[in-house]
Amino acid sequence: MSRATVVRYTTRPDVTEENERLIRGVFAELEEKAPDGFRYMSVRLDDGVSFVHVALVDGDDNPLSAFASFREFVSAIDSRCAEGPTPANGTVIGNYEKSEGT
């Protein structure tokens, strides 16, 4: 069964674009390394400054912790946040994913 981590936070308006740039760097490294048993999503909410990240891990280790881009992203997250980050862990009881064209 998969484990889930959900993190929500609100950035300061002056660093929101920088935060998004750092997130895009994590996704670029994910595309390059393509770890098995791992799904990740990041959403910028309609208020423009709030973000939600969802990681689903099949197994014990979250591969993001080994990524240089992720270490860079989290290294100063507290200084970019006006609120949070607030992580919550759980167990996945259902997961649906259908890609376009499949």
C-alpha positions, 0 to 999 in steps of 0.5 A: 500500500502507498504512503501519502504526504500532503503539504500545504503552505502560503508563500509571501507574494514577493517570492511566489515566482521563485517558489514556482521556479524551484518546484519546476526544478524538482519536476525537471529532475523527476523527469530525468531520474524517473523513480519507480513507485513514486507519484508527485503533484504540486498545485498552485491555488487560485489565490496565487500564493498558496501551494499544495504538494502531494507525494505518493510513495510505494515503499519506505523511502521518498526518492525526493530526499536524494534530489539536489533540486528538492534539497534546494527547494526545501532549504529556505522554504520557511523564509518563503512562507507566510504560513506553513508549511504544514505536512500531513502523512497518511495511507492511500486508500484509493488512487485513480490516474488516467492519462490522456490517450490511455 
